[in-house]
Amino acid sequence: MRVARPDDADGMAELLMNGLGDKFRPALGGGGGARLADLVRREIGRGETYYVVDDARGLVGVAHLDLGRHGSPASVRELAASLGWARTMWALMVWSLIDAGRRRPEDAYIEEVVVAERARRRGLGIALLEACERGARAAGRGSVRLVVVWENEGAISLYRSRGYSVVASKRWWLGRLVYGSRGAHLMEKALSAPTGAGRG
Ligand SMILES: CC(C)(COP(=O)(O)OP(=O)(O)OC[C@H]1O[C@@H](n2cnc3c(N)ncnc32)[C@H](O)[C@@H]1OP(=O)(O)O)[C@@H](O)C(=O)NCCC(=O)NCCS
């Protein structure tokens, strides 16, 4: 487990498109992998927090911890630099359909967690969640939130087993047409305050 570097971006985009193509394809369109790689590279360059796991063959896990920079004017400009303004407007509209709602400054958000198929059910999903939680705690956040579609039973089991619970649940109408899911849960886990004892 390590913090991602800009030169991980191609591998990360491939993992993200393979694992969460349903989320990225509607916004990024054909050739979305290259667009996503460019975007991820820029985000890492300005300090956005991504964690990755590698094995001998390459990247096998990625998680994105959003500490509140998303949606800022700077991040929108960055999106436009990668996608162009027309595609950016489209992507923001499409992503707004699955938004976690009003963001609270005391929360951190896990935007994406993906483990390569060949490496699943070995605890990497848990390790990535724990890395995000440590990062959130170190940034002084009191809880971590994430959005998961109702149909993603595997991910929901993972989150429940790590102490996340559903705080809101929303049926999608337009989102259903775009993403093929009936709705999504907003899940949350409260974090214990840092103790300085190296817990985690
Ligand atoms: C969800 C995902 C990240 C889990 O990664 P993983 O490395 O396989 O997860 P772990 O090995 O850490 O699983 C830990 C526990 O979570 C639960 N779990 C994980 N995947 C599960 C599945 N498909 N079905 C049921 N339970 C599952 C189990 O309790 C598991 O413990 P066990 O293997 O001892 O039974 C992975 O399946 C994935 O990348 N999916 C595609 C992308 C995705 O949907 N991401 C989540 C978006 S919100």
The ligand as an ORCA input file, in Angstrom:
! r2SCAN-3c Opt
* xyz 0 1
  C     -15.715     -4.227     -3.697
  C     -14.242     -4.618     -3.884
  C     -13.386     -3.336     -3.802
  C     -13.830     -5.570     -2.742
  O     -12.435     -5.804     -2.818
  P     -11.763     -7.124     -2.209
  O     -10.289     -6.891     -2.146
  O     -12.236     -8.316     -2.928
  O     -12.385     -7.119     -0.719
  P     -11.795     -7.880      0.540
  O     -11.039     -9.096      0.141
  O     -11.062     -6.892      1.382
  O     -13.170     -8.312      1.240
  C     -13.366     -8.181      2.618
  C     -14.746     -8.667      2.990
  O     -15.746     -7.897      2.302
  C     -16.845     -8.768      1.914
  N     -16.876     -8.893      0.446
  C     -15.979     -8.425     -0.456
  N     -16.371     -8.713     -1.720
  C     -17.527     -9.414     -1.598
  C     -18.416     -9.987     -2.547
  N     -18.201     -9.912     -3.880
  N     -19.517    -10.629     -2.096
  C     -19.772    -10.700     -0.766
  N     -18.962    -10.160      0.199
  C     -17.860     -9.516     -0.228
  C     -16.552    -10.119      2.559
  O     -17.083    -10.062      3.880
  C     -15.029    -10.104      2.587
  O     -14.488    -10.978      3.544
  P     -14.243    -12.543      3.149
  O     -13.509    -12.568      1.830
  O     -13.432    -13.034      4.298
  O     -15.617    -13.141      3.046
  C     -14.008     -5.358     -5.244
  O     -14.947     -6.422     -5.354
  C     -14.131     -4.469     -6.448
  O     -13.178     -3.847     -6.861
  N     -15.331     -4.398     -7.069
  C     -15.544     -3.601     -8.281
  C     -15.493     -2.115     -7.968
  C     -16.523     -1.721     -6.926
  O     -17.684     -2.121     -6.985
  N     -16.085     -0.881     -5.959
  C     -16.936     -0.363     -4.930
  C     -17.641      0.842     -5.434
  S     -18.660      1.607     -4.196
*
